[in-house]
Amino acid sequence: QLQLVESGGGLVQPGGSLRLSCVTSGDRLDYYYIGWFRQAPGKEREAVASISSTGGSTNYADSVKGRFTISRDNAKNTVYLRMKSLKPEDTAVYYCAGDFRENMFANLWYVPDEYSYWGQGTQVTVSS
């Protein structure tokens, strides 16, 4: 069992920055592949970024590439999403998700059903 708890969301003006954290427990984090997803009202859930179990490989959606950075600190049981140059269209509930590294196909990193464990989400609102 892996538990994940997101934090760091809030209200920010366009062009601003936020750092989201995903604190895990219940198992050692270095066994897990981690993804960040987001869902806006009336829209489908979409992948944002992912990171391999040791941090050696990352993926990003085209919409956030160059603005968002995913990272992890396995010793602190935490995965981060640094968001810069935020836009109103980034407004959504952001979720972190994970699964055993052995279960993951890297080419399917963006598929929600590939992940077994999910956090509760944290709201990010970008508005003036």
C-alpha positions in Angstrom: 0.0 0.0 0.0 1.3 3.4 -1.0 -0.4 6.5 0.3 0.1 9.9 -1.5 -0.9 13.3 -0.2 -0.6 16.4 -2.4 -0.1 19.9 -1.1 1.0 23.3 -2.2 -1.9 24.4 -4.3 -3.6 27.7 -4.1 -4.5 30.9 -5.9 -1.8 32.5 -8.1 -1.8 35.3 -10.7 -1.0 34.6 -14.3 2.8 34.5 -14.7 3.3 33.3 -11.1 4.8 30.1 -9.7 3.8 27.3 -7.4 5.5 24.2 -6.2 3.4 21.2 -5.5 4.5 18.4 -3.2 3.4 14.7 -3.1 4.4 13.1 0.2 4.2 9.4 0.3 4.0 6.7 3.0 3.4 3.0 3.5 6.2 1.8 1.2 9.6 2.9 0.0 9.2 5.5 -2.7 12.1 4.3 -4.8 10.0 1.3 -5.9 7.5 3.5 -7.6 7.0 5.3 -10.9 5.1 8.6 -10.3 2.9 10.8 -12.5 1.2 14.1 -12.1 -2.3 14.6 -13.6 -4.8 17.4 -13.6 -8.5 17.8 -14.2 -10.4 21.0 -14.8 -14.2 21.3 -14.4 -16.0 19.8 -17.4 -12.8 18.4 -18.9 -11.1 15.0 -18.9 -8.2 14.1 -16.7 -4.9 14.7 -18.5 -1.3 13.8 -17.8 1.1 16.6 -16.9 4.4 14.9 -16.1 6.0 11.7 -14.9 9.3 10.5 -13.4 10.9 7.2 -13.1 11.7 5.5 -9.8 15.2 6.9 -9.4 14.5 10.2 -11.3 16.6 9.3 -14.3 13.8 9.7 -16.8 11.0 12.3 -17.1 8.1 13.0 -19.4 6.0 16.2 -20.0 2.9 17.1 -21.7 3.5 19.5 -24.6 1.3 22.1 -22.9 3.6 22.4 -19.9 7.0 21.6 -21.4 9.5 24.3 -20.5 7.4 25.7 -17.7 6.9 22.7 -15.3 9.6 20.6 -13.8 9.0 17.2 -12.0 11.6 16.0 -9.5 11.8 13.6 -6.6 13.7 13.1 -3.3 13.3 9.5 -2.4 15.0 10.0 1.0 12.2 12.5 1.9 9.5 10.3 0.3 8.4 13.2 -1.8 7.8 14.1 -5.4 7.6 17.7 -6.6 6.1 19.6 -9.4 7.5 23.1 -9.9 5.2 25.2 -12.0 6.3 28.5 -13.5 4.8 31.1 -15.9 1.4 29.8 -14.9 -1.6 30.5 -17.2 -5.3 30.5 -16.5 -5.6 27.3 -18.5 -3.5 25.6 -15.9 -6.3 25.9 -13.4 -7.3 22.4 -12.3 -7.2 19.9 -9.4 -3.7 18.3 -9.5 -3.2 14.7 -8.6 -0.1 12.6 -8.0 -0.3 8.9 -8.8 2.0 5.9 -8.6 2.6 2.3 -9.4 5.3 -0.3 -8.9 8.1 0.4 -11.3 7.9 -3.2 -12.6 4.3 -2.7 -13.6 4.9 0.4 -15.7 5.4 0.7 -19.4 7.2 4.0 -19.9 5.5 4.6 -23.2 2.1 4.6 -21.4 3.1 7.2 -18.8 0.2 9.4 -19.7 -2.6 6.8 -19.2 -4.4 7.2 -15.9 -5.4 3.5 -15.7 -1.7 2.5 -15.6 -1.5 3.9 -12.0 -2.8 2.0 -9.0 -2.4 4.5 -6.2 -3.8 8.1 -6.2 -3.7 11.1 -3.9 -6.7 13.2 -3.1 -5.7 16.2 -5.2 -4.8 19.8 -4.6 -6.5 22.8 -6.2 -4.5 25.2 -8.4 -6.3 28.3 -9.5 -4.6 30.8 -11.9 -6.5 34.0 -12.0 -6.1 37.8 -11.8 
